[in-house]
Amino acid sequence: GDNGNNSTGWKNPLYDSFLRLARIEIDPARRMHILQQAEAVLLEDLPVLPIYTYVSNSLIKPYVRGLYPTILDMHPLNHVWIDHNWQQKTDNQEGNGG
């Protein structure tokens, strides 16, 4: 309830406990089950009304590397780089049938 993504100020100890359990669960199926339980608590309290989702479209030049979609559409640029040989790689792939 006290992080920067909680604009409603909503808190629920049961929800928080499910998130803590999910964070340390290593079995993917059990983790998903725990997260489903957390989601049920969230939907029961309904501190937000999920009526829409954000959509984002991006055009990325073919020589830009290291830029990948993220869930919050925020992109850490410290791993982004320019491939100065991108055209050369494209030409070689076309010549090899790929």
SERO-588375 format. One record per atom (N, C-alpha, C, CB): residue number from 1; residue in one letter; atom name; x, y, z. Coordinates in steps of 0.001 Angstrom, whole numbers, always signed. Each point is the difference from the previous one (the first is absolute). Glycine has a CB too. Layout:
<sites>
nr,rest,atom,east,north,up
NUM,a,CA,X,Y,Z $
...
</sites>
This chain:
<sites>
nr,rest,atom,east,north,up
1,g,N,+771,-1201,+0 $
1,g,CA,-771,+1201,+0 $
1,g,C,+819,+1276,+0 $
1,g,CB,-1699,-1283,+1146 $
2,d,N,+3020,+1200,-903 $
2,d,CA,+788,+1226,+156 $
2,d,C,+1003,+219,-1125 $
2,d,CB,-274,-249,+2438 $
3,n,N,+38,-302,-3626 $
3,n,CA,+973,+245,-1060 $
3,n,C,-518,+1027,-994 $
3,n,CB,+859,-2328,+272 $
4,g,N,-10,+2746,-1191 $
4,g,CA,-336,+1073,-931 $
4,g,C,-1048,-337,-1036 $
4,g,CB,+2256,+763,+345 $
5,n,N,-2591,-2039,-502 $
5,n,CA,-1010,-388,-978 $
5,n,C,-1394,-119,+601 $
5,n,CB,+1778,-1186,-1236 $
6,n,N,-1928,+1452,+2532 $
6,n,CA,-1291,-127,+667 $
6,n,C,-632,+1379,+164 $
6,n,CB,+788,-2074,+1211 $
7,s,N,-1393,+2571,-2267 $
7,s,CA,-581,+1344,+56 $
7,s,C,-1293,+59,+794 $
7,s,CB,+1042,+445,-2185 $
8,t,N,-1653,-1605,+2501 $
8,t,CA,-1250,-10,+771 $
8,t,C,+245,+2,+1499 $
8,t,CB,-1078,-1210,-1872 $
9,g,N,+2261,+772,+2305 $
9,g,CA,+272,-118,+1430 $
9,g,C,-610,-1251,+606 $
9,g,CB,+93,+2466,+120 $
10,w,N,-635,-3362,-938 $
10,w,CA,-650,-1218,+479 $
10,w,C,+1002,-936,+641 $
10,w,CB,-1720,+227,-1781 $
11,k,N,+1298,-846,+2883 $
11,k,CA,+824,-997,+693 $
11,k,C,-895,-1160,+408 $
11,k,CB,+1616,+1779,+841 $
12,n,N,-1058,-2978,-910 $
12,n,CA,-694,-1183,+479 $
12,n,C,+1063,-998,+437 $
12,n,CB,-2009,+392,-1538 $
13,p,N,+2071,-728,+2828 $
13,p,CA,+1039,-909,+494 $
13,p,C,-18,-1377,-676 $
13,p,CB,-138,+1201,+2165 $
14,l,N,-1054,-1716,-2486 $
14,l,CA,-82,-1298,-653 $
14,l,C,+610,+64,-1410 $
14,l,CB,-2078,-535,+1344 $
15,y,N,+1752,+1578,-2063 $
15,y,CA,+566,+219,-1341 $
15,y,C,+1526,+97,+85 $
15,y,CB,-2116,+1196,-731 $
16,d,N,+2603,-400,+1677 $
16,d,CA,+1444,+156,+163 $
16,d,C,+676,-1332,+323 $
16,d,CB,-376,+2348,+778 $
17,s,N,-277,-3187,+44 $
17,s,CA,+596,-1291,+346 $
17,s,C,+63,-916,-1223 $
17,s,CB,-865,+239,+2352 $
18,f,N,-166,-199,-3199 $
18,f,CA,+42,-792,-1231 $
18,f,C,+1147,+461,-899 $
18,f,CB,-2489,-360,+144 $
19,l,N,+2694,+1657,-248 $
19,l,CA,+1100,+502,-831 $
19,l,C,+1355,-411,+562 $
19,l,CB,-1428,+1936,-678 $
20,r,N,+1559,-1910,+1999 $
20,r,CA,+1267,-435,+612 $
20,r,C,+263,-1477,-293 $
20,r,CB,-286,+1719,+1824 $
21,l,N,-774,-2541,-1716 $
21,l,CA,+153,-1428,-299 $
21,l,C,+354,-227,-1465 $
21,l,CB,-1638,-530,+1814 $
22,a,N,+966,+1237,-2697 $
22,a,CA,+262,-155,-1439 $
22,a,C,+1420,+403,-357 $
22,a,CB,-2409,+427,-457 $
23,r,N,+2924,+573,+1145 $
23,r,CA,+1349,+487,-290 $
23,r,C,+1062,-1070,+251 $
23,r,CB,-759,+2302,+593 $
24,i,N,+524,-3190,+377 $
24,i,CA,+1017,-998,+341 $
24,i,C,-320,-1396,-542 $
24,i,CB,+479,+1326,+2043 $
25,e,N,-1669,-1501,-2618 $
25,e,CA,-388,-1308,-546 $
25,e,C,+761,-287,-1293 $
25,e,CB,-2287,+234,+1036 $
26,i,N,+2932,-1397,-1109 $
26,i,CA,+794,-320,-1187 $
26,i,C,-766,-857,-1011 $
26,i,CB,+2035,+141,+1423 $
27,d,N,-3079,-818,-986 $
27,d,CA,-801,-809,-911 $
27,d,C,-973,+904,-757 $
27,d,CB,+206,-2016,+1531 $
28,p,N,-92,+2106,-2865 $
28,p,CA,-839,+931,-764 $
28,p,C,-1504,-236,+169 $
28,p,CB,+1854,+139,-1626 $
29,a,N,-2278,-1391,+1682 $
29,a,CA,-1433,-287,+145 $
29,a,C,-511,+442,+1371 $
29,a,CB,+240,-1947,-1576 $
30,r,N,+528,+1666,+2618 $
30,r,CA,-419,+426,+1347 $
30,r,C,+37,+1520,+116 $
30,r,CB,+870,-2157,+967 $
31,r,N,+140,+2769,-1583 $
31,r,CA,+86,+1468,+27 $
31,r,C,-1227,+620,-678 $
31,r,CB,+2529,-136,-20 $
32,m,N,-2928,-423,-1116 $
32,m,CA,-1175,+522,-704 $
32,m,C,-1255,-164,+860 $
32,m,CB,+1073,-553,-2219 $
33,h,N,-1189,-568,+2926 $
33,h,CA,-1153,-213,+873 $
33,h,C,-42,+1046,+1121 $
33,h,CB,+80,-2464,-523 $
34,i,N,+1080,+2755,+1107 $
34,i,CA,+80,+1014,+1058 $
34,i,C,-389,+1371,-555 $
34,i,CB,+1817,-1322,+1163 $
35,l,N,-1326,+1641,-2360 $
35,l,CA,-344,+1286,-611 $
35,l,C,-1493,+87,-339 $
35,l,CB,+2328,+134,-926 $
36,q,N,-2935,-1266,+568 $
36,q,CA,-1449,-19,-245 $
36,q,C,-768,+289,+1285 $
36,q,CB,+334,-1652,-1866 $
37,q,N,+164,+1132,+2980 $
37,q,CA,-634,+288,+1295 $
37,q,C,+137,+1487,+339 $
37,q,CB,+495,-2355,+785 $
38,a,N,+668,+2914,-1047 $
38,a,CA,+201,+1433,+237 $
38,a,C,-942,+819,-879 $
38,a,CB,+2412,-420,+605 $
39,e,N,-2544,+15,-1850 $
39,e,CA,-894,+705,-912 $
39,e,C,-1447,-67,+480 $
39,e,CB,+1559,-516,-1886 $
40,a,N,-1969,-619,+2452 $
40,a,CA,-1365,-134,+527 $
40,a,C,-237,+983,+1146 $
40,a,CB,-18,-2429,-665 $
41,v,N,+1015,+2602,+1528 $
41,v,CA,-113,+976,+1096 $
41,v,C,-123,+1406,-575 $
41,v,CB,+1351,-1495,+1530 $
42,l,N,-523,+1802,-2506 $
42,l,CA,-28,+1315,-640 $
42,l,C,-1370,+275,-626 $
42,l,CB,+2472,-178,-445 $
43,l,N,-3002,-812,-265 $
43,l,CA,-1298,+194,-662 $
43,l,C,-1155,+67,+997 $
43,l,CB,+904,-1193,-1993 $
44,e,N,-736,+551,+3138 $
44,e,CA,-1037,+83,+1043 $
44,e,C,-53,+1404,+593 $
44,e,CB,+318,-2442,+526 $
45,d,N,+843,+3011,-221 $
45,d,CA,+50,+1355,+569 $
45,d,C,-242,+1058,-1077 $
45,d,CB,+1601,-812,+1760 $
46,l,N,-1158,+538,-2959 $
46,l,CA,-130,+868,-1169 $
46,l,C,+383,+1463,+269 $
46,l,CB,-1797,-1520,-775 $
47,p,N,+3066,+1754,+1141 $
47,p,CA,+440,+1381,+230 $
47,p,C,+142,+791,-1299 $
47,p,CB,+1182,-787,+2044 $
48,v,N,-1180,+92,-3156 $
48,v,CA,+72,+635,-1315 $
48,v,C,-1031,-676,-892 $
48,v,CB,+2478,+573,+274 $
49,l,N,-2880,+119,-1295 $
49,l,CA,-940,-558,-963 $
49,l,C,+728,-161,-1332 $
49,l,CB,-1997,+1069,+1180 $
50,p,N,+2365,-2306,-1533 $
50,p,CA,+768,-223,-1232 $
50,p,C,-889,+101,-1236 $
50,p,CB,+1573,-1475,+1275 $
51,i,N,-1707,+2690,-1815 $
51,i,CA,-888,+196,-1143 $
51,i,C,+747,+119,-1325 $
51,i,CB,-1583,+1111,+1539 $
52,y,N,+2900,-946,-1490 $
52,y,CA,+776,+67,-1233 $
52,y,C,+1450,-333,+296 $
52,y,CB,-1566,+1726,-949 $
53,t,N,+2301,-1990,-105 $
53,t,CA,+1440,-218,+118 $
53,t,C,+706,+919,-985 $
53,t,CB,-331,-2416,+723 $
54,y,N,+1555,+2728,-403 $
54,y,CA,+793,+852,-874 $
54,y,C,+552,-807,-1164 $
54,y,CB,+589,+1472,+1943 $
55,v,N,-504,-849,-3080 $
55,v,CA,+593,-606,-1183 $
55,v,C,+1055,+965,-514 $
55,v,CB,-2135,-1281,-586 $
56,s,N,+3240,+718,+150 $
56,s,CA,+1078,+835,-497 $
56,s,C,+548,-602,-1287 $
56,s,CB,+568,+752,+2346 $
57,n,N,-344,+76,-3325 $
57,n,CA,+646,-415,-1243 $
57,n,C,+1321,+739,-123 $
57,n,CB,-2232,-464,-1114 $
58,s,N,+3236,-255,+667 $
58,s,CA,+1318,+610,-153 $
58,s,C,+595,-366,-1347 $
58,s,CB,+343,-71,+2480 $
59,l,N,+315,+1016,-3085 $
59,l,CA,+788,-265,-1193 $
59,l,C,+1466,+65,+413 $
59,l,CB,-1792,+958,-1570 $
60,i,N,+2510,-2025,+1304 $
60,i,CA,+1403,-80,+407 $
60,i,C,+852,-234,-1239 $
60,i,CB,-630,-900,+2290 $
61,k,N,+1611,+1730,-2472 $
61,k,CA,+898,-137,-1143 $
61,k,C,+663,-1375,+29 $
61,k,CB,+406,+2496,-26 $
62,p,N,-135,-3092,-1134 $
62,p,CA,+545,-1364,-36 $
62,p,C,+1402,-123,+584 $
62,p,CB,-1384,-370,-1994 $
63,y,N,+2087,+1463,+2175 $
63,y,CA,+1356,-63,+541 $
63,y,C,+55,+220,+1508 $
63,y,CB,+811,+800,-2192 $
64,v,N,-1960,-610,+2830 $
64,v,CA,-41,+166,+1457 $
64,v,C,-87,-1384,+636 $
64,v,CB,-1126,+2285,-193 $
65,r,N,+2012,-2560,+1121 $
65,r,CA,+45,-1294,+687 $
65,r,C,-202,+212,+1500 $
65,r,CB,+1552,-943,-1773 $
66,g,N,-2065,-91,+2433 $
66,g,CA,-140,+18,+1454 $
66,g,C,-1242,+703,+514 $
66,g,CB,+2423,-63,+79 $
67,l,N,-3352,+419,-956 $
67,l,CA,-1238,+667,+419 $
67,l,C,-1131,-1015,-129 $
67,l,CB,+843,+2312,-734 $
68,y,N,-1428,-2687,+1865 $
68,y,CA,-1026,-1033,+31 $
68,y,C,-1244,+520,+708 $
68,y,CB,+1768,-1791,-13 $
69,p,N,-2931,+1217,-293 $
69,p,CA,-1230,+422,+680 $
69,p,C,+77,-312,+1500 $
69,p,CB,-1311,-385,-2131 $
70,t,N,+761,+1256,+2936 $
70,t,CA,-82,-239,+1439 $
70,t,C,-1448,+173,+443 $
70,t,CB,+2391,+791,+346 $
71,i,N,-2728,-1376,+761 $
71,i,CA,-1381,-15,+453 $
71,i,C,-532,+1395,+320 $
71,i,CB,+407,-2275,+891 $
72,l,N,+442,+3163,-422 $
72,l,CA,-426,+1368,+322 $
72,l,C,+328,+982,-1120 $
72,l,CB,+329,-520,+2414 $
73,d,N,+178,+14,-3526 $
73,d,CA,+390,+824,-1150 $
73,d,C,+1047,+1046,+385 $
73,d,CB,-2278,-354,-981 $
74,m,N,+3144,-29,+1912 $
74,m,CA,+1131,+845,+389 $
74,m,C,+1253,-749,-439 $
74,m,CB,-1241,+1060,+2007 $
75,h,N,+2163,-360,-2640 $
75,h,CA,+1133,-667,-621 $
75,h,C,+1324,+497,+555 $
75,h,CB,-1361,-299,-2050 $
76,p,N,+2049,-563,+2829 $
76,p,CA,+1337,+382,+463 $
76,p,C,+949,+35,-1195 $
76,p,CB,-426,-1025,+2288 $
77,l,N,+999,+2172,-2520 $
77,l,CA,+806,+190,-1207 $
77,l,C,+1459,-389,+170 $
77,l,CB,-1534,+1815,-603 $
78,n,N,+1922,-2282,+1780 $
78,n,CA,+1409,-332,+210 $
78,n,C,+431,-1246,-780 $
78,n,CB,-167,+1037,+2261 $
79,h,N,-787,-1818,-2807 $
79,h,CA,+354,-1173,-802 $
79,h,C,-317,+190,-1487 $
79,h,CB,-415,-1413,+2012 $
80,v,N,+1,+2592,-2384 $
80,v,CA,-324,+285,-1399 $
80,v,C,+1265,+462,-719 $
80,v,CB,-2388,+617,+610 $
81,w,N,+2566,-1105,-1825 $
81,w,CA,+1181,+374,-768 $
81,w,C,-315,+22,-1486 $
81,w,CB,+1471,-987,+1768 $
82,i,N,-611,+1650,-2504 $
82,i,CA,-127,+120,-1455 $
82,i,C,+929,-1008,-652 $
82,i,CB,-603,+2458,+169 $
83,d,N,+44,-3304,-1025 $
83,d,CA,+792,-977,-745 $
83,d,C,+436,+656,-1306 $
83,d,CB,-1250,-1979,+1039 $
84,h,N,+2493,+2423,-1091 $
84,h,CA,+503,+706,-1173 $
84,h,C,+176,-918,-1206 $
84,h,CB,+1139,+1581,+1534 $
85,n,N,-1150,-2890,-1316 $
85,n,CA,+157,-966,-1094 $
85,n,C,-1319,-675,-354 $
85,n,CB,+2353,-381,+728 $
86,w,N,-3458,+967,-349 $
86,w,CA,-1298,-641,-213 $
86,w,C,-294,-247,-1469 $
86,w,CB,-803,+1091,+2066 $
87,q,N,+1144,-162,-2918 $
87,q,CA,-290,-143,-1431 $
87,q,C,+812,-1143,-593 $
87,q,CB,-511,+2457,-160 $
88,q,N,+1741,-2580,+601 $
88,q,CA,+884,-1053,-483 $
88,q,C,-570,-1379,+378 $
88,q,CB,+1999,+1561,+204 $
89,k,N,-2521,-1694,+1014 $
89,k,CA,-582,-1264,+440 $
89,k,C,-1250,-312,-806 $
89,k,CB,+922,+356,+2307 $
90,t,N,-1725,+644,-2603 $
90,t,CA,-1209,-193,-794 $
90,t,C,+352,-466,-1412 $
90,t,CB,-1173,+1765,+1357 $
91,d,N,+2192,-1138,-1959 $
91,d,CA,+431,-387,-1354 $
91,d,C,+492,-1443,-25 $
91,d,CB,+619,+2384,-479 $
92,n,N,+148,-2792,+1505 $
92,n,CA,+516,-1363,+62 $
92,n,C,-1116,-1019,+172 $
92,n,CB,+2113,+887,+964 $
93,q,N,-3118,-565,-183 $
93,q,CA,-1118,-915,+207 $
93,q,C,-805,-170,-1279 $
93,q,CB,-97,+672,+2406 $
94,e,N,-90,+389,-3153 $
94,e,CA,-730,-103,-1261 $
94,e,C,+744,-855,-1003 $
94,e,CB,-994,+2232,+421 $
95,g,N,+2308,-2133,-425 $
95,g,CA,+801,-785,-917 $
95,g,C,+42,-1476,+351 $
95,g,CB,+1339,+2014,-391 $
96,n,N,-1604,-2348,+1670 $
96,n,CA,+30,-1392,+464 $
96,n,C,-1396,-597,+69 $
96,n,CB,+2061,+508,+1300 $
97,g,N,-3031,+132,-1896 $
97,g,CA,-1347,-531,+6 $
97,g,C,-754,+253,+1290 $
97,g,CB,+797,-1700,-1553 $
98,g,N,-247,+2550,+2460 $
98,g,CA,-674,+169,+1283 $
98,g,C,-277,+1387,+247 $
98,g,CB,+1057,-1931,+865 $
</sites>
